[in-house]
Amino acid sequence: MAREDWRAIVHYIDKDNPTRAKRFGPELRDKAKPLARLPSLGRGGRPGLAEWWRERVVHPNDIVFYRVLDEARTVTILRASKDGLRQCYF
């Protein structure tokens, strides 16, 4: 599922800015993929969010918000877009 979500994000950006999509795709993958193995890479404690949400900056304008589900060894990514919030799993 994560690969399909990643492709959908890149495709969405590609509609408006193909050049940016080509750069952003690898940036997003390189920052989000290690979270499944090392969830502490991100930081917690953003005001206004529940304490279990963590974040990792992908780019100055793009932040991945996620929570760790220890029992499943899964990282849930909460992605915000103009269409609303969506969960992606890595």
Summary of the structure (lengths in Angstrom):
residues: 90
radius of gyration: 12.9
end to end distance: 7.7
largest distance: 38.9
contacts: 223
relative contact order: 0.18
helix: 44%
strand: 33%
